[in-house]
């Protein structure tokens, strides 16, 4: 899809795979891919209807474990906000959510329904302080069933993707880890095509330009096929 978007010429995925396979450039991943078993029971239909949040634990050499708090939009898989924390307290969750509200514009827009929040049952997510803050912000909180991480499958998959890239290196300062996370979030949101999003980036879907891109790709595909047929007829004549 990147070739189609940048070069204006359509090449099928099957053709790309066949060419790469012929050159022995298709290799098995060196990691185990974790897939969510089932989708969330209530499907989202637009951005900012449901946000998923969770922590994961990167390590800094000589400093110990840090805690990455992330807010992911369920519909687009767009990383709205993230924060590298020294603890996993309810205050870390609220600070990350405040970043998400500001980044999404939901702290200023007058909307009837705020985004719902989906999390697991970790201590910081069942804390009374978080419940009070969510109530003040009019955010409904939904928690997954205990011992069933598939409910938060999209953010769990994001953690797996992040770790497969970030943990290839060792970090000696928190600032180095923070900078690497920031760079990868930018790549993930704006450059990395996602198969479940029809090979669009999360930003394409979250910012509402996905349908325009898909229509342009279809136009390029039809034009390319027409040109190929014309070339074939000329060669056969």
C-alpha positions as CSV (number, residue, x, y, z in Angstrom):
1,X,0.0,0.0,0.0
2,X,2.9,2.4,0.6
3,X,4.0,1.9,-3.0
4,X,0.5,2.7,-4.2
5,X,0.2,5.7,-2.0
6,X,3.7,7.2,-2.9
7,X,4.2,6.0,-6.5
8,X,0.6,6.1,-7.9
9,X,0.9,2.5,-9.2
10,X,-0.9,-0.6,-8.0
11,X,0.9,-3.8,-7.2
12,X,-1.0,-6.7,-5.6
13,X,0.1,-8.1,-2.3
14,X,0.3,-11.6,-4.0
15,X,2.8,-10.2,-6.5
16,X,4.9,-8.6,-3.8
17,X,4.9,-11.8,-1.8
18,X,5.8,-14.0,-4.8
19,X,8.8,-11.7,-5.8
20,X,10.1,-11.6,-2.2
21,X,9.7,-15.3,-1.8
22,X,11.6,-15.9,-5.0
23,X,14.5,-13.9,-3.6
24,X,14.3,-15.7,-0.3
25,X,13.4,-12.5,1.5
26,X,10.4,-13.9,3.4
27,X,11.5,-15.0,6.9
28,X,9.6,-16.2,9.9
29,X,9.4,-13.7,12.8
30,X,11.8,-14.2,15.6
31,X,9.1,-13.7,18.2
32,X,5.7,-15.2,19.1
33,X,2.8,-13.2,17.9
34,X,0.0,-12.9,20.4
35,X,-3.5,-12.7,19.0
36,X,-6.7,-11.7,20.8
37,X,-9.2,-14.5,20.9
38,X,-12.4,-12.5,20.6
39,X,-13.4,-9.0,19.8
40,X,-15.0,-6.7,22.4
41,X,-18.7,-7.4,22.7
42,X,-19.8,-3.9,21.7
43,X,-18.1,-2.8,18.5
44,X,-17.1,0.8,18.1
45,X,-18.2,2.7,15.0
46,X,-16.2,5.9,15.3
47,X,-13.1,7.4,17.1
48,X,-13.4,8.4,20.7
49,X,-16.2,6.1,21.6
50,X,-14.1,3.8,23.6
51,X,-10.5,4.1,24.9
52,X,-8.4,1.2,26.1
53,X,-5.8,1.8,28.7
54,X,-3.1,-0.4,30.4
55,X,0.4,-0.5,31.7
56,X,3.5,-2.3,30.4
57,X,6.9,-2.6,32.0
58,X,10.1,-1.5,30.2
59,X,13.4,-1.6,32.0
60,X,16.3,0.9,32.2
61,X,19.7,-0.5,33.1
62,X,20.8,0.6,36.5
63,X,17.4,2.3,37.2
64,X,15.0,-0.6,37.3
65,X,11.5,-1.0,36.0
66,X,9.4,1.8,34.6
67,X,5.7,1.8,33.8
68,X,4.4,2.9,30.5
69,X,0.7,4.1,30.7
70,X,-1.0,4.3,27.3
71,X,-4.5,5.3,26.1
72,X,-5.4,3.7,22.7
73,X,-8.5,4.5,20.7
74,X,-10.5,1.3,20.2
75,X,-11.9,2.1,16.7
76,X,-8.7,3.3,15.0
77,X,-6.0,1.8,17.3
78,X,-4.5,5.3,17.4
79,X,-2.2,6.0,20.4
80,X,-3.8,9.1,21.8
81,X,-1.6,9.6,24.8
82,X,1.2,7.9,26.8
83,X,3.3,8.6,29.8
84,X,6.4,6.9,31.2
85,X,5.9,6.6,35.0
86,X,7.9,5.6,38.0
87,X,4.8,4.0,39.7
88,X,1.5,2.5,38.7
89,X,-0.7,4.7,40.9
90,X,-4.2,5.9,40.1
91,X,-2.7,9.4,39.7
92,X,-0.6,8.1,36.8
93,X,-3.7,6.9,35.1
94,X,-5.5,10.2,35.6
95,X,-2.5,12.1,34.3
96,X,-2.4,10.0,31.2
97,X,-6.1,10.4,30.7
98,X,-5.8,14.2,31.0
99,X,-3.2,14.1,28.3
100,X,-5.6,12.0,26.2
101,X,-8.5,14.4,26.8
102,X,-6.3,17.4,25.7
103,X,-4.8,15.6,22.7
104,X,-8.3,14.5,21.4
105,X,-10.0,17.8,22.1
106,X,-12.5,16.1,24.3
107,X,-11.6,18.4,27.2
108,X,-13.0,21.4,25.2
109,X,-15.7,19.9,22.9
110,X,-19.2,19.9,24.1
111,X,-20.3,16.3,23.5
112,X,-23.2,14.4,24.9
113,X,-21.2,11.2,25.5
114,X,-17.6,11.2,26.7
115,X,-15.4,8.3,25.6
116,X,-15.8,5.2,27.7
117,X,-12.7,3.7,29.3
118,X,-11.8,0.0,29.1
119,X,-9.2,-1.4,31.5
120,X,-8.3,-4.5,33.4
121,X,-8.7,-5.0,37.1
122,X,-5.3,-3.8,38.3
123,X,-5.2,-2.0,41.7
124,X,-4.8,1.4,40.0
125,X,-7.9,0.9,37.9
126,X,-10.2,-0.2,40.8
127,X,-8.9,2.6,43.1
128,X,-11.5,5.0,44.6
129,X,-9.4,8.0,43.5
130,X,-9.7,7.0,39.9
131,X,-13.4,6.3,40.2
132,X,-14.0,9.8,41.7
133,X,-12.0,11.4,38.9
134,X,-13.8,9.5,36.2
135,X,-17.1,10.5,37.7
136,X,-16.2,14.1,37.7
137,X,-15.1,13.9,34.1
138,X,-18.3,12.0,33.1
139,X,-16.3,9.0,31.8
140,X,-17.9,5.6,32.0
141,X,-15.5,2.9,33.2
142,X,-15.7,-0.6,31.9
143,X,-13.4,-3.4,33.2
144,X,-12.6,-6.7,31.6
145,X,-13.3,-10.0,33.2
146,X,-10.5,-11.2,35.6
147,X,-7.9,-13.5,33.9
148,X,-9.3,-12.6,30.4
149,X,-6.8,-10.2,28.8
150,X,-8.4,-10.8,25.4
151,X,-11.0,-8.2,26.3
152,X,-8.2,-5.6,26.1
153,X,-6.8,-7.3,23.0
154,X,-6.0,-4.2,21.0
155,X,-3.8,-2.6,23.6
156,X,-2.2,-5.9,24.5
157,X,-1.3,-6.3,20.9
158,X,0.1,-2.7,20.9
159,X,2.3,-3.7,23.8
160,X,3.6,-6.7,21.9
161,X,4.4,-4.6,18.8
162,X,6.1,-1.9,21.0
163,X,8.2,-4.4,22.9
164,X,9.3,-6.3,19.7
165,X,10.9,-3.0,18.6
166,X,11.8,-1.1,21.8
167,X,13.3,-4.0,23.7
168,X,15.8,-4.8,21.0
169,X,18.0,-2.2,22.7
170,X,19.2,-1.6,26.3
171,X,18.6,1.8,27.8
172,X,20.8,3.4,30.5
173,X,18.8,6.6,31.0
174,X,15.1,7.1,31.3
175,X,15.3,9.9,28.8
176,X,16.7,7.5,26.2
177,X,13.8,5.1,26.6
178,X,11.3,8.0,26.6
179,X,12.7,9.3,23.3
180,X,12.6,5.9,21.7
181,X,9.0,5.4,22.7
182,X,8.1,8.8,21.4
183,X,9.7,8.0,18.0
184,X,8.0,4.6,17.8
185,X,4.6,6.0,18.7
186,X,5.0,8.5,15.8
187,X,5.9,5.7,13.5
188,X,3.0,3.5,14.7
189,X,0.4,6.2,14.4
190,X,1.4,7.8,11.1
191,X,3.5,5.4,9.1
192,X,2.8,1.8,10.0
193,X,0.0,0.3,7.9
194,X,-2.4,-1.9,9.9
195,X,-3.9,-4.9,8.2
196,X,-7.1,-4.8,10.4
197,X,-7.6,-1.2,9.3
198,X,-7.6,-2.1,5.6
199,X,-3.9,-1.2,5.4
200,X,-4.4,2.3,6.6
201,X,-2.5,3.9,9.5
202,X,-4.2,4.5,12.8
203,X,-3.9,8.3,12.1
204,X,-5.7,7.9,8.8
205,X,-8.6,6.3,10.5
206,X,-8.6,8.5,13.7
207,X,-8.3,11.7,11.7
208,X,-11.1,10.7,9.3
209,X,-9.1,10.6,6.0
210,X,-9.2,6.8,5.6
211,X,-12.1,6.6,3.1
212,X,-10.5,9.3,0.9
213,X,-7.3,7.2,0.8
214,X,-9.2,4.0,0.0
215,X,-11.0,5.6,-2.9
216,X,-7.8,7.0,-4.3
217,X,-6.2,3.5,-4.1
218,X,-9.1,2.0,-5.9
219,X,-8.8,4.7,-8.6
220,X,-5.1,3.9,-9.0
221,X,-5.8,0.2,-9.1
222,X,-8.4,0.6,-11.9
223,X,-6.1,2.9,-13.9
224,X,-3.1,0.5,-13.5
225,X,-5.2,-2.5,-14.7
226,X,-6.4,-0.5,-17.6
227,X,-2.9,0.5,-18.6
228,X,-1.7,-3.1,-18.3
229,X,-4.5,-4.4,-20.5
230,X,-3.7,-1.7,-23.1
231,X,-0.1,-2.7,-23.0
232,X,-1.0,-6.4,-23.4
233,X,-3.2,-5.6,-26.4
234,X,-0.4,-3.6,-28.0
235,X,2.1,-6.4,-27.5
236,X,-0.4,-9.0,-28.9
237,X,-1.2,-7.0,-32.0
